[in-house]
Amino acid sequence: MNVNGAVAEGFEPVREAFARNFETLGDRGAAVAVYRDGHKVVDLWGGAKNVDDDADGAAPWEHGTAQIVRSATKGVAAAALLLLNQRGELDLDAPVGEYWPEFKAAGKERTRVWQLLAHRAGVPALDRPLTPAEALDPVLGAEAVAAQAPVWEPGTDHGYHAQTYSWLTGELVRRVTGRGIGAWVADEIAGPAGADLWLGLPAAEAARAGRVGKIEPPADPRGLKTRPKRAVADAYADPDSLTCRAFAAITPMPDENDPAYRAAALPASNGIATAEGLARFYASLIGEVDGGTRLFTPETVELARGERSAGPDRVLVVPTRFGLGYMLHGAASPLLSPTSFGHPGRGGALGFADPASGIAFGYVTNGFRKSVTADPRAQALVRAVQGAIAA
């Protein structure tokens, strides 16, 4: 496997780990980028652009190839709400209904904006799942969530809002700004940060995005193919469990290679980014990038990564930790250090920032696996970064 790109002196272990992902962990096509103190120190890519390409004559992954990042999109959506708060346009402690009156229905009138971001709103599932076509209509999605009765009293517990996070965050941005979240992110986040990421892939950029698919981890005597804990396996096997219902809020699962799906804005699940764009986005949250843009003030960084939810997750079953829209470093989602905040994408992608070390990280892949929060390929790269900065 040819690994393309460059690493700064001292970050050679990241290149080695990236190559091993193809050799031993079954990666098909992928890229990783790392910034430190606002400057790029890792920019690597390799493999095939499309997971279903034959080995011979496959379209190669190029610098600038983008991929869908699934729930890693949630970190971008969270940044939109936090920036609106930073600008004084959105009060995180206010009731959601102050901005979105219809949301007060069915016992949700006391739900606070911050509780949406911390997965405490109590609406991770819908009584009637949306079809893929319905899900792409932001009005229908918002109406469904607004009418939904909560599973638990909002604010009293937490559980991952896997799909409904799209309409919770997207509708708030629309109500506050009058713009769709895709356009707002393009103008206020991706553009100023110079980051190649999109919530709603423009037709002009469609050729850059490769096809995605599923891959199975290789059988390996060292235990690379591990079994989930019994409680987790049972939750995903039971179609009536809250776990299954949360992930099935859109049923059936949309075709992630469909141009119409990619052109829509579902901020829980369908962002498309390059690894460099994802890392640059996180770098811009914690400092100036290349001497230029910084998006978050230090106070907003502390808001983002301050723990708001911790313990057994009603949806993911395992213990999770959340700040305001971001997963925090922990057993379920290991990041770089206790100061890290970011978000994985189910099956592979990962983006995060670590204020203590000045590191910002982005990994994207076209081969999704069953892992939800701690993909072994991304984790191997994180460990390599840890080793590089420790040395």
Solvent accessible surface area in square Angstrom, and as a share of the most:
residue,aa,sasa,rsa
1,M,128,0.57
2,N,123,0.63
3,V,29,0.17
4,N,62,0.32
5,G,32,0.31
6,A,64,0.50
7,V,32,0.18
8,A,40,0.31
9,E,167,0.75
10,G,36,0.35
11,F,13,0.06
12,E,77,0.35
13,P,51,0.32
14,V,0,0.00
15,R,77,0.28
16,E,93,0.42
17,A,1,0.01
18,F,0,0.00
19,A,23,0.18
20,R,122,0.45
21,N,1,0.00
22,F,21,0.09
23,E,121,0.54
24,T,47,0.27
25,L,13,0.07
26,G,29,0.28
27,D,10,0.05
28,R,65,0.24
29,G,0,0.00
30,A,0,0.00
31,A,8,0.07
32,V,0,0.00
33,A,0,0.00
34,V,0,0.00
35,Y,2,0.01
36,R,86,0.32
37,D,102,0.53
38,G,6,0.06
39,H,104,0.46
40,K,85,0.36
41,V,23,0.13
42,V,0,0.00
43,D,21,0.11
44,L,0,0.00
45,W,42,0.15
46,G,1,0.01
47,G,18,0.17
48,A,6,0.05
49,K,38,0.16
50,N,28,0.14
51,V,23,0.13
52,D,89,0.46
53,D,34,0.18
54,D,112,0.58
55,A,85,0.66
56,D,133,0.69
57,G,85,0.82
58,A,28,0.21
59,A,41,0.32
60,P,84,0.53
61,W,6,0.02
62,E,102,0.46
63,H,106,0.47
64,G,23,0.23
65,T,6,0.03
66,A,0,0.00
67,Q,0,0.00
68,I,0,0.00
69,V,3,0.02
70,R,25,0.09
71,S,13,0.09
72,A,1,0.01
73,T,2,0.01
74,K,0,0.00
75,G,0,0.00
76,V,7,0.04
77,A,0,0.00
78,A,0,0.00
79,A,0,0.00
80,A,0,0.00
81,L,0,0.00
82,L,0,0.00
83,L,2,0.01
84,L,1,0.00
85,N,36,0.18
86,Q,62,0.28
87,R,112,0.41
88,G,67,0.65
89,E,83,0.37
90,L,5,0.02
91,D,72,0.37
92,L,11,0.05
93,D,91,0.47
94,A,6,0.05
95,P,39,0.24
96,V,0,0.00
97,G,3,0.03
98,E,113,0.51
99,Y,47,0.18
100,W,2,0.01
101,P,75,0.47
102,E,97,0.44
103,F,0,0.00
104,K,99,0.42
105,A,46,0.35
106,A,51,0.40
107,G,46,0.44
108,K,1,0.01
109,E,87,0.39
110,R,192,0.70
111,T,1,0.01
112,R,88,0.32
113,V,0,0.00
114,W,47,0.16
115,Q,19,0.09
116,L,1,0.00
117,L,0,0.00
118,A,0,0.00
119,H,0,0.00
120,R,35,0.13
121,A,0,0.00
122,G,0,0.00
123,V,1,0.00
124,P,0,0.00
125,A,0,0.00
126,L,7,0.04
127,D,109,0.56
128,R,145,0.53
129,P,54,0.34
130,L,4,0.02
131,T,56,0.33
132,P,35,0.22
133,A,81,0.63
134,E,43,0.19
135,A,0,0.00
136,L,50,0.25
137,D,54,0.28
138,P,81,0.51
139,V,77,0.44
140,L,76,0.38
141,G,0,0.00
142,A,6,0.05
143,E,100,0.45
144,A,27,0.21
145,V,0,0.00
146,A,4,0.03
147,A,72,0.56
148,Q,15,0.07
149,A,49,0.38
150,P,31,0.20
151,V,58,0.33
152,W,18,0.06
153,E,118,0.53
154,P,22,0.14
155,G,20,0.20
156,T,83,0.48
157,D,41,0.21
158,H,4,0.02
159,G,0,0.00
160,Y,6,0.02
161,H,0,0.00
162,A,5,0.04
163,Q,24,0.11
164,T,0,0.00
165,Y,0,0.00
166,S,3,0.02
167,W,8,0.03
168,L,0,0.00
169,T,0,0.00
170,G,12,0.12
171,E,6,0.03
172,L,0,0.00
173,V,0,0.00
174,R,94,0.34
175,R,82,0.30
176,V,34,0.20
177,T,36,0.21
178,G,64,0.62
179,R,84,0.31
180,G,40,0.38
181,I,9,0.04
182,G,14,0.13
183,A,55,0.42
184,W,3,0.01
185,V,1,0.01
186,A,47,0.37
187,D,81,0.42
188,E,37,0.16
189,I,0,0.00
190,A,10,0.07
191,G,50,0.48
192,P,59,0.37
193,A,2,0.02
194,G,47,0.45
195,A,8,0.06
196,D,48,0.25
197,L,7,0.03
198,W,34,0.12
199,L,9,0.04
200,G,20,0.20
201,L,11,0.06
202,P,56,0.35
203,A,98,0.76
204,A,98,0.76
205,E,45,0.20
206,A,50,0.38
207,A,86,0.67
208,R,71,0.26
209,A,13,0.10
210,G,1,0.01
211,R,113,0.41
212,V,9,0.05
213,G,20,0.19
214,K,164,0.69
215,I,29,0.15
216,E,109,0.49
217,P,22,0.14
218,P,46,0.29
219,A,97,0.75
220,D,30,0.16
221,P,140,0.88
222,R,166,0.61
223,G,38,0.36
224,L,50,0.25
225,K,111,0.47
226,T,108,0.63
227,R,228,0.83
228,P,87,0.55
229,K,153,0.65
230,R,188,0.69
231,A,59,0.46
232,V,24,0.14
233,A,38,0.30
234,D,76,0.39
235,A,14,0.11
236,Y,62,0.23
237,A,79,0.61
238,D,63,0.32
239,P,104,0.65
240,D,115,0.60
241,S,22,0.14
242,L,28,0.14
243,T,3,0.02
244,C,29,0.17
245,R,79,0.29
246,A,0,0.00
247,F,36,0.15
248,A,38,0.29
249,A,1,0.00
250,I,6,0.03
251,T,64,0.37
252,P,92,0.58
253,M,111,0.50
254,P,15,0.10
255,D,91,0.47
256,E,18,0.08
257,N,27,0.14
258,D,55,0.28
259,P,104,0.65
260,A,59,0.46
261,Y,10,0.04
262,R,19,0.07
263,A,62,0.48
264,A,17,0.13
265,A,36,0.28
266,L,3,0.02
267,P,3,0.02
268,A,0,0.00
269,S,15,0.10
270,N,0,0.00
271,G,4,0.04
272,I,2,0.01
273,A,2,0.02
274,T,7,0.04
275,A,3,0.02
276,E,32,0.14
277,G,0,0.00
278,L,1,0.01
279,A,0,0.00
280,R,45,0.16
281,F,0,0.00
282,Y,1,0.00
283,A,3,0.02
284,S,0,0.00
285,L,0,0.00
286,I,27,0.13
287,G,16,0.15
288,E,97,0.44
289,V,4,0.02
290,D,80,0.41
291,G,60,0.58
292,G,42,0.40
293,T,48,0.28
294,R,90,0.33
295,L,15,0.07
296,F,2,0.01
297,T,52,0.30
298,P,80,0.51
299,E,123,0.55
300,T,5,0.03
301,V,5,0.03
302,E,91,0.41
303,L,58,0.29
304,A,0,0.00
305,R,65,0.24
306,G,29,0.28
307,E,89,0.40
308,R,79,0.29
309,S,2,0.01
310,A,54,0.42
311,G,20,0.20
312,P,103,0.65
313,D,4,0.02
314,R,101,0.37
315,V,0,0.00
316,L,6,0.03
317,V,47,0.27
318,V,43,0.25
319,P,88,0.55
320,T,4,0.02
321,R,82,0.30
322,F,0,0.00
323,G,0,0.00
324,L,0,0.00
325,G,0,0.00
326,Y,0,0.00
327,M,3,0.01
328,L,6,0.03
329,H,49,0.22
330,G,22,0.21
331,A,107,0.83
332,A,18,0.14
333,S,5,0.03
334,P,39,0.25
335,L,3,0.01
336,L,12,0.06
337,S,26,0.17
338,P,107,0.67
339,T,32,0.19
340,S,1,0.01
341,F,0,0.00
342,G,0,0.00
343,H,1,0.00
344,P,8,0.05
345,G,2,0.02
346,R,73,0.27
347,G,1,0.01
348,G,2,0.02
349,A,2,0.02
350,L,4,0.02
351,G,0,0.00
352,F,0,0.00
353,A,0,0.00
354,D,1,0.01
355,P,46,0.29
356,A,79,0.61
357,S,24,0.15
358,G,12,0.12
359,I,0,0.00
360,A,0,0.00
361,F,0,0.00
362,G,0,0.00
363,Y,0,0.00
364,V,0,0.00
365,T,0,0.00
366,N,0,0.00
367,G,0,0.00
368,F,4,0.02
369,R,18,0.07
370,K,166,0.70
371,S,29,0.19
372,V,31,0.18
373,T,19,0.11
374,A,38,0.29
375,D,7,0.04
376,P,39,0.25
377,R,0,0.00
378,A,2,0.02
379,Q,19,0.09
380,A,17,0.13
381,L,0,0.00
382,V,2,0.01
383,R,144,0.53
384,A,12,0.09
385,V,0,0.00
386,Q,65,0.29
387,G,39,0.37
388,A,11,0.08
389,I,45,0.23
390,A,91,0.71
391,A,122,0.94
